[in-house]
Amino acid sequence: MEQFSTLAVLVLLVVIAKEFRRSNAIVKENDDITLKKFHRFRTLRMQYLEPLVAIIIVGTLVATDIANSFLHIFAIAAGVILGIWFGAYRAKTTYIRAYPKYKAVVLHTNKEAALSLAALIVIKIFAEQDILPETGVFPIIVAFLLGLLLVESLARVYMVKRYYDRDSSKKE
C-alpha cells in the first residue's frame, strides 16, 4: 500500500507541476493579471489537486492508526476539528482575488503553507521508515496531527472556492 501511495503522490505532483506551468503561462500571456511580491496565480484545478496529496499520504496513515487504539480516534477527531479551523484561517489569510476568465485565483504565499507541506513530508518519511515511537504520548500527538493534516487542505480549498464564487458573482 505504501508503494501505491508513493506512486500516486508522484503522479499527482507531476500533474500539479504541469498545472503550475500552465498558471505561469497564463500570467505571462495576459497583461490583465497583476501580481505583487509573494502573490501567486493558481488555477482552481491546481487547488483541487493539492488536497489529494494530503489524502493519499495521510489517509493511509490514519486508516492504519485508527486500528492502533480507541484513544487515537479521539485524537484524530480533535485534529480534524482544528484542521477545519486552520484550513479556513489559511484561506482567509491567503486569498487575494478571483480571475473567473481563467478559472483561477491569486493567493498570498505564507509560512503556514510551507509548514503544512513540511509536516506532510516528515510524517510520510517517518511512517514509511517505521521510526515513529509506538509508546507514550507521542503516538497520540501524531494521531492528532494526522487528523489536522487530513482535513486542513480540504477546508482551505473549500473556502478558497467559496471566496472565488463570491467574487466571480460580483464581476458578472
C-alpha positions in Angstrom: 0.0 0.0 0.0 2.9 2.4 0.8 4.4 1.9 -2.7 1.0 2.6 -4.3 0.6 5.8 -2.2 4.1 6.9 -3.1 3.4 6.3 -6.8 0.1 8.1 -6.6 1.7 11.1 -4.9 4.4 11.3 -7.6 1.8 11.2 -10.3 -0.2 13.9 -8.6 2.9 16.0 -8.2 3.6 15.7 -11.9 0.1 16.8 -12.7 0.3 19.7 -10.2 3.7 20.7 -11.8 2.0 20.9 -15.2 -0.8 23.0 -13.8 1.8 25.2 -12.2 3.5 25.8 -15.5 0.0 26.4 -17.1 -0.7 29.1 -14.4 2.7 30.8 -15.1 2.0 30.7 -18.8 -1.4 32.4 -18.3 0.2 35.2 -16.3 2.9 35.8 -18.9 0.4 35.9 -21.8 -2.1 38.2 -20.2 -1.5 41.8 -19.2 -4.7 42.0 -17.1 -3.1 39.8 -14.4 -1.0 41.8 -11.9 0.9 40.1 -9.1 2.6 41.7 -6.2 5.5 40.2 -4.3 4.6 36.9 -2.6 1.4 36.6 -4.7 0.8 33.5 -6.8 -1.6 32.9 -9.6 -3.2 29.4 -9.3 -5.8 27.7 -11.3 -8.7 26.1 -9.5 -7.8 22.8 -10.9 -4.4 23.0 -9.2 -6.2 23.9 -6.0 -8.4 20.9 -6.3 -5.4 18.6 -6.8 -3.5 19.7 -3.7 -5.7 18.1 -1.1 -5.5 14.8 -2.9 -1.8 14.6 -2.0 -2.7 15.0 1.7 -5.5 12.5 1.4 -3.2 9.9 -0.1 -0.3 10.5 2.3 -2.3 11.0 5.5 -5.4 8.9 4.7 -3.5 5.6 4.6 -1.7 6.5 7.8 -5.0 7.5 9.5 -6.6 4.2 8.4 -3.7 2.3 10.0 -3.6 4.5 13.1 -7.2 4.1 13.9 -6.7 0.4 14.4 -4.0 1.0 17.0 -6.1 2.5 19.8 -9.5 3.7 20.6 -7.9 6.8 22.1 -6.4 7.6 18.7 -9.8 8.1 17.2 -10.4 11.0 19.7 -7.0 12.5 18.9 -7.7 12.3 15.2 -11.2 13.8 15.7 -9.7 16.7 17.7 -7.1 17.2 14.9 -9.9 17.2 12.3 -11.7 19.9 14.2 -8.6 22.1 14.4 -7.8 21.2 10.8 -11.1 22.6 9.6 -10.5 25.8 11.5 -6.8 26.1 10.3 -7.8 25.5 6.7 -10.5 28.2 6.9 -8.0 30.5 8.5 -5.3 29.9 5.8 -7.9 30.5 3.1 -8.9 33.8 4.7 -5.3 34.9 5.1 -4.1 33.8 1.7 -6.9 34.6 -0.7 -6.5 37.8 -2.7 -8.8 37.8 -5.7 -10.6 35.7 -8.3 -10.0 35.6 -12.1 -13.1 33.9 -13.4 -11.9 34.4 -17.0 -9.1 31.9 -16.3 -10.9 29.9 -13.6 -8.1 30.9 -11.2 -7.3 32.8 -8.0 -4.4 34.8 -6.7 -3.1 33.7 -3.3 -0.6 35.2 -0.9 2.3 32.9 0.0 2.7 32.4 3.7 4.7 30.4 6.3 1.7 28.2 7.2 1.7 26.7 3.6 5.4 25.7 4.0 4.8 24.3 7.4 1.9 22.2 6.2 3.9 20.8 3.3 6.9 20.1 5.6 4.8 18.3 8.1 3.3 16.1 5.3 6.7 15.2 4.1 8.2 14.5 7.5 5.2 12.3 8.6 5.3 10.3 5.3 9.1 9.7 5.6 8.9 8.7 9.3 5.9 6.5 8.8 7.4 4.7 5.8 10.7 4.1 7.6 8.7 2.9 10.6 10.7 5.1 13.0 7.8 6.7 14.8 7.8 5.8 18.6 4.9 3.5 19.4 4.6 4.2 23.1 3.9 7.2 25.3 2.1 10.3 24.4 3.9 10.7 21.0 1.5 8.4 19.0 -1.5 10.4 20.3 0.2 13.6 19.2 0.9 12.1 15.8 -2.7 10.9 15.5 -3.9 14.5 16.3 -1.5 15.9 13.6 -2.8 13.3 11.1 -6.3 14.4 11.7 -5.4 18.0 11.3 -3.4 17.4 8.1 -6.1 15.2 6.6 -8.7 18.0 6.5 -6.7 21.2 6.6 -6.1 21.3 2.8 -9.7 20.2 2.1 -11.1 23.0 4.3 -8.7 25.6 2.7 -9.6 24.7 -0.8 -13.3 24.6 0.0 -13.1 28.2 1.5 -10.9 29.4 -1.4 -13.6 28.1 -3.8 -16.3 29.9 -1.8 -14.4 33.2 -2.0 -13.9 32.6 -5.7 -17.6 32.0 -6.2 -18.5 35.1 -4.2 -16.1 37.3 -6.2 -17.0 35.8 -9.5 -20.7 36.5 -9.0 -19.8 40.2 -8.2 -17.9 40.5 -11.5 -20.7 39.2 -13.7 
